[in-house]
Amino acid sequence: MEFTWEDQIIKARIQMKSRYPFFWYIAMHLEPIEVEQAGPWATDGRHLFYCPDMLTAGEWDDNPEYIMTGMAHEAWHCAARHIGKLRRGDRDYSIWSIAIDIETNYLLEEAGFLFPPKMPGVEGLPGPAEEHYDNLLRETEQTIQNALDKVWDEIRQPSGRNQLSGNENDGNEQD
């Protein structure tokens, strides 16, 4: 008998109750909603969105442990108030999303959750999301600065051509 994703989520929730009661309690308050286009899992704080195509492609269905991990991941985003502007404030959304996943994945790894081998995402590291955000922002700013420095270095390179006019000489030669 083949199980639907809804069946697998129900089964994983039952297993979570005895093994991870904290995460189970939060996950039970998230209404599962199947979506066609998204990452494997997502939440808005009220719903647990799941995309069957992404879950199958990422091998989430190979082990019910992986489904518990996905649900716990989204549950922690709710518990830690990662959703909305309460903690994010005016931080860049894209960088914040990576920072909260770093925090969340570390916490889940430490709690003993198993991740599927093809799981998209980031490695978990200790520390709060705010600290990870600041580190990512510094890395991003440094990468941008390095790229700008490289462009300016190329522009400043003497090549026998006037970089602005494109002439072979600099316009100061006399006949």
C-alpha positions in Angstrom: 0.0 0.0 0.0 1.4 3.4 -1.0 1.0 6.2 1.4 0.1 9.8 0.4 2.1 12.7 1.7 -0.7 13.5 4.0 -0.6 10.0 5.5 3.2 10.3 5.9 2.8 13.6 7.7 0.2 12.1 10.1 2.5 9.1 10.7 5.5 11.4 11.4 3.4 13.5 13.8 2.5 10.4 15.8 6.2 9.4 16.0 7.1 13.0 17.0 4.7 13.0 20.0 6.8 10.5 22.0 10.3 11.3 20.7 10.2 15.1 20.3 7.2 16.4 22.3 8.2 20.0 22.1 8.4 20.0 18.3 5.3 17.9 18.1 3.2 20.4 20.1 4.2 23.2 17.8 3.8 21.1 14.6 0.3 20.0 15.7 -0.8 23.7 15.5 0.4 24.0 11.8 -2.2 23.0 9.3 -0.6 20.9 6.5 -1.3 22.4 3.0 0.0 20.8 -0.2 1.4 23.3 -2.6 2.7 22.9 -6.2 5.6 25.3 -6.2 7.8 26.0 -3.3 10.7 24.4 -1.4 10.1 21.1 0.2 8.7 22.7 3.4 7.7 26.2 4.5 5.5 27.9 7.1 3.8 31.2 7.6 3.3 30.4 11.3 -0.2 29.0 10.8 0.3 26.4 8.0 2.8 23.7 7.2 3.3 24.0 3.4 4.7 21.0 1.6 5.5 20.4 -2.0 5.3 16.7 -2.9 7.5 17.0 -6.0 10.3 18.7 -4.1 9.9 16.2 -1.2 10.2 13.2 -3.6 13.1 14.7 -5.5 14.9 15.4 -2.3 14.4 11.8 -1.0 12.3 13.0 2.0 10.1 10.0 1.4 12.9 7.5 1.9 12.7 7.7 5.7 9.9 8.9 8.1 12.7 10.5 10.2 13.3 13.0 7.4 9.6 14.0 7.5 9.9 14.7 11.2 13.0 16.8 10.5 11.1 18.9 8.0 8.2 19.5 10.3 10.5 20.2 13.3 12.5 22.7 11.1 9.3 24.7 10.3 8.1 24.3 13.9 11.3 25.8 15.3 10.9 28.8 12.9 7.6 29.4 14.7 8.8 28.9 18.2 11.9 31.1 17.7 9.8 33.9 16.1 11.8 33.7 12.9 8.7 34.6 10.9 7.7 38.1 10.2 9.5 41.3 11.3 9.5 40.7 15.1 13.1 39.3 15.1 14.1 40.1 11.6 13.4 43.8 11.9 14.8 45.7 8.9 17.3 43.0 8.0 17.6 41.8 4.4 15.0 38.9 4.0 17.3 36.7 1.9 20.2 36.9 4.2 17.9 36.5 7.3 16.4 33.3 5.7 19.9 31.7 5.5 20.8 32.8 9.0 17.6 31.3 10.6 18.3 28.0 8.7 21.8 27.9 10.1 20.4 28.3 13.7 17.6 25.9 13.1 19.6 23.1 11.4 22.2 23.2 14.2 19.5 22.9 16.9 17.9 20.0 15.1 21.3 18.2 14.5 22.0 18.6 18.2 18.5 17.2 19.1 19.2 14.1 17.0 17.1 14.7 13.9 18.2 13.1 10.7 18.5 15.0 7.4 17.9 13.6 4.0 21.1 13.3 1.8 19.7 15.6 -0.8 18.4 18.3 1.5 18.9 21.7 0.1 20.0 24.2 2.6 22.8 25.1 4.9 25.0 23.5 7.6 24.0 24.3 11.1 26.3 26.2 13.4 26.0 27.2 17.0 24.7 30.7 17.9 21.7 32.8 17.3 20.3 33.8 13.9 21.3 37.4 14.6 25.0 36.5 14.9 24.8 34.4 11.8 23.1 37.2 9.9 25.9 39.7 10.9 28.5 37.1 9.7 26.7 36.5 6.4 26.3 40.3 5.9 30.1 40.9 6.5 30.9 38.0 4.0 28.5 39.4 1.5 29.9 42.9 1.8 33.4 41.6 1.5 32.5 39.6 -1.6 31.0 42.7 -3.2 34.0 44.9 -2.2 36.4 42.3 -3.7 34.4 42.3 -6.9 34.5 46.1 -7.1 38.2 46.1 -6.3 38.8 43.7 -9.2 36.8 45.8 -11.6 38.6 49.0 -10.6 42.0 47.3 -10.9 41.1 46.2 -14.4 40.0 49.7 -15.3 43.2 51.2 -13.9 45.6 48.7 -15.6 47.8 50.5 -18.2 47.2 48.8 -21.5 48.3 51.4 -24.0 44.7 52.5 -24.5 42.9 55.4 -23.0 40.3 53.6 -21.0 37.7 56.4 -21.4 38.1 57.2 -25.0 39.3 53.9 -26.4 42.0 55.7 -28.4 45.4 54.1 -28.8 47.1 57.2 -27.5 46.1 59.5 -24.6 45.5 62.5 -26.9 48.7 64.3 -25.9 50.9 63.2 -28.8 51.8 65.9 -31.3 52.6 65.5 -34.9 
